[in-house]
Amino acid sequence: MKDKKTILLVDDRPANIELLREFLVPQGYAVVEAGTGEEALVKLSGGRIDLILLDVMLPGMDGFEVARRIRRDNTNRLLPIILVTALQEKEDRVKGIDAGCDDFISKPVDYMELSARVRSLLRIKDYNDLLTNYRKELESEVAGRTGELKQAVERIKADALETVHRLSVASEYKDADTGAHIKRMSRYSAAIARRMGLDEKTVETILYAASMHDLGKLGIPDRILLKPAKLDPAEWEIMKQHSAIGAKILNGSDAEVIRAGETIARCHHEKWDGSGYPDRLKGPEIPIASRIAAIADVFDALTAKRPYKEPFSVGKSLAIIREGRGSHFDPAVVDAFFAIQDEILAIKKEYDEI
């Protein structure tokens, strides 16, 4: 059984309300009554109304103003309003249309005409309600599918980044500090990038890309990687090739993180004064991500145990970083590093291997 349509009757004369009620109720409509415009707005806000029969000549707020206020509420933008009026002038009907009324019934009311107009407007309302509900269902479905797609993209991203991390760990697998160096160094890099005002998307890219900085060590012989002493000049030339090897491994990807990883892998041993390798880039020629990764890598290398050295103290390591300002390192990156020194040391403590 279909729900009854509810019609709001607005008229300051009880006799008129009674006549309308006696006509509409036998036709299967429910009615709600209001004697003033203010009361009509209250009744409208209190429950479902399907159509309004609105008298023009009301005390206080007239029917035109009631209609205007109803239309200001977006939820009632399409609610049918029939203006019941004894006014016959064209200007009054134009005023009613401007106020948002859908139709007019002249007094005295012709009930056959009223019945036809009510049925017609209620059919239009049913159609509008159907479209509104369909749009809401469609928006809900789109939102749901969008959420599912976003989750799928996040899963793919997580899987890809895990692959990157595992590959990066593999490059340092023979190091006693396996994995921890990558975690510390990449987090140092992200923290410095954030301090320098880079946007969060770039910060996240640097976080993951920095972990690939030494990927090229996969191509360096163990006898050099694990030598417990200073490398001789020939060995050092071979070791320096890890930057170009890492960039070659990562070359040609469409993924932003991999492209950034290629840049960092190749350029993280470049120096601000142009004395670095492999390309002897100088100053701003060095990509900003590589300038950031350079200081993060050196600080962690200084404070960590290596086959050829014991770890330096934090104080000595910080002094070396400060001494490298303007020669080894970009001054702005050094300043950002020391501005967040406490955060850097907190990251070091959190990711130090036990």
Beta strands, then each sheet from edge to edge (+ up, - down):
strand 1: 6-10
strand 2: 30-34
strand 3: 51-55
strand 4: 81-85
strand 5: 103-106
sheet 1: 2+ 1+ 3+ 4+ 5+
end
